[in-house]
Amino acid sequence: MATLPDGPVKMLANLAAFQAGWFACVMGGSLIGLVTVGLILALHLAWLARPGEWRWVAGFAALGLVVDGGLTLAGGFDFADGVPVLGGMPPWLWLLWPLFATLVHHSLAWLWQYPWLAVLGGATSGPLSYYAGARLAGVELAPWLLPAEAMTWALICLVLARRLGGPRAAAVQVR
């Protein structure tokens, strides 16, 4: 079953919702982030998501707990305020993972056709997002964290490109 690409209005709404959620989490903290991301995810799943896309959101939520929770336990993050909960990290950091999943089949769908660009994008934009978020939220990062995030996000984007890119992806977007 072929899926049609999202129109420009839906793609812009998808990007704007992600950015609003990112700022709500980073600058507003866990409570504001939870309310905002919860609303964004509910609207996304009701209005924009393709059948079965909730599994990608849930999968990225689990992946975030493993990846950022592990990096937090390894000393990669030093959170000055609040008591971290999930894997040693605050909920606002974890919420960014299911929020990212809302982009995978929509605003970033074009990227998976170009594995080299996906890897480059993951290796640069992932760490830049962590760096900017840390600066805004007052989080200290270990010197090794950004290179670790670069490798992590490059690998995540490579896997996404392999899974969702190429001729097969034109026919099947979500499984």
C-alpha beads as a LAMMPS data file, in Angstrom:
LAMMPS data file: protein, C-alpha beads

175 atoms
174 bonds

1 atom types
1 bond types

-500.0 500.0 xlo xhi
-500.0 500.0 ylo yhi
-500.0 500.0 zlo zhi

Masses

1 110.0

Atoms # bond

1 1 1 0.000 0.000 0.000
2 1 1 1.599 3.255 -1.113
3 1 1 1.495 6.220 1.211
4 1 1 1.392 9.739 -0.050
5 1 1 3.898 12.258 1.258
6 1 1 2.610 14.880 3.650
7 1 1 1.675 18.229 2.183
8 1 1 3.595 21.386 3.078
9 1 1 1.100 22.452 5.757
10 1 1 1.366 19.133 7.591
11 1 1 5.153 19.100 7.285
12 1 1 5.448 22.637 8.656
13 1 1 3.021 21.814 11.464
14 1 1 5.086 18.706 12.238
15 1 1 8.310 20.730 12.408
16 1 1 6.716 23.539 14.423
17 1 1 5.214 21.083 16.914
18 1 1 8.566 19.362 17.374
19 1 1 10.361 22.670 17.927
20 1 1 7.700 23.881 20.377
21 1 1 7.996 20.617 22.288
22 1 1 11.799 20.823 22.301
23 1 1 11.717 24.340 23.782
24 1 1 9.013 23.376 26.293
25 1 1 11.143 20.484 27.545
26 1 1 14.492 22.253 27.581
27 1 1 13.357 25.599 28.966
28 1 1 10.202 24.613 30.829
29 1 1 11.392 21.461 32.538
30 1 1 9.672 18.180 33.176
31 1 1 6.147 19.311 34.105
32 1 1 5.755 21.803 31.252
33 1 1 7.503 19.361 28.918
34 1 1 5.188 16.515 29.933
35 1 1 2.040 18.564 29.324
36 1 1 3.317 20.011 26.032
37 1 1 4.751 16.789 24.620
38 1 1 1.679 14.851 25.763
39 1 1 -0.523 17.287 23.849
40 1 1 1.760 17.215 20.782
41 1 1 1.848 13.413 20.743
42 1 1 -1.931 13.166 21.141
43 1 1 -2.513 15.621 18.296
44 1 1 0.137 13.965 16.153
45 1 1 -1.313 10.492 16.605
46 1 1 -4.859 11.748 15.953
47 1 1 -4.169 14.067 13.020
48 1 1 -0.944 13.198 11.251
49 1 1 0.250 9.724 12.196
50 1 1 0.018 6.832 9.821
51 1 1 -1.420 3.485 10.959
52 1 1 0.931 1.814 13.402
53 1 1 3.092 4.884 13.928
54 1 1 2.444 4.748 17.655
55 1 1 4.882 1.799 17.701
56 1 1 7.668 4.069 16.463
57 1 1 6.829 6.619 19.182
58 1 1 6.895 3.888 21.835
59 1 1 10.098 2.415 20.392
60 1 1 11.900 5.742 20.501
61 1 1 10.662 6.313 24.057
62 1 1 12.265 2.995 25.059
63 1 1 15.420 3.737 23.059
64 1 1 15.762 7.114 24.770
65 1 1 15.526 5.525 28.171
66 1 1 18.318 3.109 27.256
67 1 1 20.596 5.564 25.427
68 1 1 20.302 8.749 27.473
69 1 1 19.636 6.829 30.681
70 1 1 22.845 4.861 30.113
71 1 1 24.823 7.982 29.241
72 1 1 23.451 9.694 32.344
73 1 1 24.410 6.755 34.569
74 1 1 27.879 6.829 32.978
75 1 1 28.261 10.461 34.092
76 1 1 27.623 12.168 30.763
77 1 1 25.118 14.665 32.152
78 1 1 25.178 16.715 35.353
79 1 1 21.709 18.083 36.087
80 1 1 21.961 21.033 38.462
81 1 1 18.268 21.286 39.325
82 1 1 15.594 18.772 40.099
83 1 1 15.765 15.129 40.958
84 1 1 16.375 12.921 37.931
85 1 1 13.976 10.003 37.737
86 1 1 14.172 7.954 34.541
87 1 1 17.482 6.120 34.344
88 1 1 19.026 8.949 36.343
89 1 1 17.766 11.604 33.930
90 1 1 14.917 14.082 34.240
91 1 1 11.710 13.289 32.336
92 1 1 12.119 16.363 30.088
93 1 1 15.234 14.842 28.503
94 1 1 13.501 11.514 27.939
95 1 1 10.431 13.193 26.401
96 1 1 12.565 14.451 23.518
97 1 1 12.864 10.893 22.180
98 1 1 9.193 10.161 21.457
99 1 1 8.948 13.758 20.243
100 1 1 11.721 13.045 17.702
101 1 1 9.789 9.976 16.549
102 1 1 7.025 12.275 15.281
103 1 1 9.452 13.531 12.605
104 1 1 10.606 10.152 11.290
105 1 1 7.760 9.473 8.838
106 1 1 6.926 13.075 8.083
107 1 1 9.369 15.996 8.059
108 1 1 12.422 13.733 7.911
109 1 1 10.971 11.096 5.558
110 1 1 12.907 12.485 2.572
111 1 1 16.220 12.115 4.444
112 1 1 16.112 8.309 4.658
113 1 1 16.575 8.084 0.870
114 1 1 20.150 9.396 1.349
115 1 1 21.982 7.249 3.936
116 1 1 25.195 9.292 3.800
117 1 1 23.261 12.509 4.423
118 1 1 21.229 10.860 7.195
119 1 1 24.444 9.743 8.926
120 1 1 26.002 13.196 8.532
121 1 1 22.813 14.853 9.774
122 1 1 22.617 12.578 12.801
123 1 1 26.300 13.010 13.626
124 1 1 26.009 16.814 13.567
125 1 1 22.451 17.790 14.496
126 1 1 22.167 15.285 17.350
127 1 1 25.116 16.662 19.333
128 1 1 24.210 20.258 18.423
129 1 1 20.758 19.711 19.879
130 1 1 22.261 18.314 23.085
131 1 1 24.743 21.174 23.297
132 1 1 22.072 23.852 22.769
133 1 1 19.702 22.144 25.184
134 1 1 22.392 21.852 27.839
135 1 1 23.272 25.533 27.514
136 1 1 19.623 26.588 27.816
137 1 1 18.779 24.181 30.654
138 1 1 21.952 24.671 32.693
139 1 1 23.105 21.085 32.256
140 1 1 26.806 20.259 32.355
141 1 1 28.039 17.779 29.757
142 1 1 31.037 15.499 30.188
143 1 1 33.758 16.150 27.581
144 1 1 33.153 12.758 25.970
145 1 1 29.361 13.080 25.738
146 1 1 29.024 15.018 22.469
147 1 1 31.276 12.622 20.514
148 1 1 29.297 9.719 21.997
149 1 1 26.040 11.383 20.946
150 1 1 27.463 11.998 17.459
151 1 1 28.207 8.300 17.032
152 1 1 24.867 7.298 18.556
153 1 1 22.793 9.572 16.328
154 1 1 24.812 8.705 13.232
155 1 1 24.039 5.036 13.897
156 1 1 20.355 5.709 14.625
157 1 1 20.015 7.662 11.370
158 1 1 21.858 4.961 9.423
159 1 1 19.466 2.334 10.752
160 1 1 16.503 4.542 9.876
161 1 1 17.863 5.090 6.359
162 1 1 18.366 1.348 5.896
163 1 1 14.903 0.555 7.257
164 1 1 12.928 3.378 5.652
165 1 1 15.001 4.460 2.648
166 1 1 15.218 3.064 -0.841
167 1 1 12.553 1.756 -3.197
168 1 1 10.846 -0.372 -0.542
169 1 1 10.148 2.705 1.584
170 1 1 8.056 4.268 -1.145
171 1 1 5.580 1.429 -0.756
172 1 1 5.731 0.871 3.000
173 1 1 6.293 3.746 5.422
174 1 1 5.147 2.248 8.731
175 1 1 5.075 -1.367 9.838

Bonds

1 1 1 2
2 1 2 3
3 1 3 4
4 1 4 5
5 1 5 6
6 1 6 7
7 1 7 8
8 1 8 9
9 1 9 10
10 1 10 11
11 1 11 12
12 1 12 13
13 1 13 14
14 1 14 15
15 1 15 16
16 1 16 17
17 1 17 18
18 1 18 19
19 1 19 20
20 1 20 21
21 1 21 22
22 1 22 23
23 1 23 24
24 1 24 25
25 1 25 26
26 1 26 27
27 1 27 28
28 1 28 29
29 1 29 30
30 1 30 31
31 1 31 32
32 1 32 33
33 1 33 34
34 1 34 35
35 1 35 36
36 1 36 37
37 1 37 38
38 1 38 39
39 1 39 40
40 1 40 41
41 1 41 42
42 1 42 43
43 1 43 44
44 1 44 45
45 1 45 46
46 1 46 47
47 1 47 48
48 1 48 49
49 1 49 50
50 1 50 51
51 1 51 52
52 1 52 53
53 1 53 54
54 1 54 55
55 1 55 56
56 1 56 57
57 1 57 58
58 1 58 59
59 1 59 60
60 1 60 61
61 1 61 62
62 1 62 63
63 1 63 64
64 1 64 65
65 1 65 66
66 1 66 67
67 1 67 68
68 1 68 69
69 1 69 70
70 1 70 71
71 1 71 72
72 1 72 73
73 1 73 74
74 1 74 75
75 1 75 76
76 1 76 77
77 1 77 78
78 1 78 79
79 1 79 80
80 1 80 81
81 1 81 82
82 1 82 83
83 1 83 84
84 1 84 85
85 1 85 86
86 1 86 87
87 1 87 88
88 1 88 89
89 1 89 90
90 1 90 91
91 1 91 92
92 1 92 93
93 1 93 94
94 1 94 95
95 1 95 96
96 1 96 97
97 1 97 98
98 1 98 99
99 1 99 100
100 1 100 101
101 1 101 102
102 1 102 103
103 1 103 104
104 1 104 105
105 1 105 106
106 1 106 107
107 1 107 108
108 1 108 109
109 1 109 110
110 1 110 111
111 1 111 112
112 1 112 113
113 1 113 114
114 1 114 115
115 1 115 116
116 1 116 117
117 1 117 118
118 1 118 119
119 1 119 120
120 1 120 121
121 1 121 122
122 1 122 123
123 1 123 124
124 1 124 125
125 1 125 126
126 1 126 127
127 1 127 128
128 1 128 129
129 1 129 130
130 1 130 131
131 1 131 132
132 1 132 133
133 1 133 134
134 1 134 135
135 1 135 136
136 1 136 137
137 1 137 138
138 1 138 139
139 1 139 140
140 1 140 141
141 1 141 142
142 1 142 143
143 1 143 144
144 1 144 145
145 1 145 146
146 1 146 147
147 1 147 148
148 1 148 149
149 1 149 150
150 1 150 151
151 1 151 152
152 1 152 153
153 1 153 154
154 1 154 155
155 1 155 156
156 1 156 157
157 1 157 158
158 1 158 159
159 1 159 160
160 1 160 161
161 1 161 162
162 1 162 163
163 1 163 164
164 1 164 165
165 1 165 166
166 1 166 167
167 1 167 168
168 1 168 169
169 1 169 170
170 1 170 171
171 1 171 172
172 1 172 173
173 1 173 174
174 1 174 175
